């Protein structure tokens, strides 16, 4: 084990050499965070998320303030998290590389069976049918943390895959990767 320097702040995240960044050494699950504000649905791919409590079940997820989804999340305080299966790497890209300001991410993701979604009967939020697991969450706190804000939320409804063989998608730094058994 060798000590490495803590990275300096970059003007843009796109200028970071993620192959050398210490965060690239740790695998994180990949999920699509979905929101509904009025009749508008959108979402973004997230890789910085975790459980924070078992009782009540709570999660936290990190979202950058400049994201379209961030503003919708601030308005509604409710979101969905669909933890992606390793066959959904294109879906992770669709929700990660394009802005919901410019296009309907759900319309663009349709047509592939692994990308089918349903609307929750509780909140109307869209969740992905073939995800490993999906949760509907209610924000209880927002913590400012550098270039992202941490949304702490209670899980209010859960959905899980009936296929135990599903492998979840993970990321190394900002890049989704498929992990084989």
PEJOSUL-V982957 format. One line per field, one symbol per residue. phi: phi as a letter, one per 20 degrees, with the letter a starting at -180 (. if undefined). psi: psi as a letter, one per 30 degrees, with the letter a starting at -180 (. if undefined). burial: I if it has 24 or more other ideal C-beta (glycine too) atoms within 12 Angstrom, else O. Layout:
phi->???
psi->???
burial->???
//
This chain:
phi->.cfcfffffdfcffefeffdfgffedecfdcdedcccmeedbabfccdbafcbecffcccbdcfgffgfgfffffemcbdcdffffedfffgfgeddceffebeffffefodgfdfcceffednfecegeffbbcdcdfdacdfbmecdeeebeedbcccfedfefdeeccdmedfcedef
psi->kkklkkklklekfffkjfffkffffkkklklkkklkjbgkkallkkfjllkfkejlkklkkkkkffkeeeeeeeeegklljjjklffgeeeeeefffkkfefljeeefflfkefgkllkkfefgkklkeglelkkkkkkfkkkkibglkjjkkkjfkkklkfjffkklklljbgjkkkkl.
burial->OOOOOOOOOOOOOOOOOOOOOOIOOOOIIIIIIIIIIOOOIIIIIIIIIOOOOOOOOIIIIIIIOOIIIIOIIOOIIIIIIIIIIIIIIIIIIIIIOIOIOOOOIIOOIOOOOIIOIOOIOOIOIIIIIIIIIIIIIIIOOOOOOOOIIIIIIIIIIIIOIOOOOOIIIIIOIIIIIOOOO
//
